[in-house]
Amino acid sequence: MYQPYADSTYYLEEYRGTNIDEKTLNKYLKNASRDIDVLTHNRIVAIGFDNLTDYQKEIIREVCCEHSSFLYENETMLKTYLSSYAINGVNMSFGNNWNMHIENGIAIDKSLYSRLCSTGLCCGSLFYD
């Protein structure tokens, strides 16, 4: 069975997240972990989480928790198919902008994506044996 990179205990006690109710927390942690797998080209799955450096593990757990909160807080917006919308002079657009990064269909906060990239696991041209 698939295990998220951060569990509810880590989210609540280490990360100190409070915005996701405990009943649905595991769903968001699992979804965030799956998104991380896509963004890292499944390198964590191939290498094994336990075989990563302590730095990589820490960053991945943090990104998992923060991305879980992002998914929870923006669930309605993320499920929309609109790329832009305007009515009575009010505009809303969704896509790559100053604080949002879209990679392989995954929407993630740009700062979180940058932090995840700092692990060296996101580059499409790197191959690990």
Secondary structure, DSSP 8 states (H G I E B T S, - for coil): ----SS-HHIIIIIS---SS-TTTHHHHHHHHHHHHHHHTTTHHHHH-GGGS-HHHHHHHHHHHHHHHHHHHHTHHHHT---SEEEETTEEEE-SSBTTEEEETTEEEEHHHHHHHHTTT---TT----
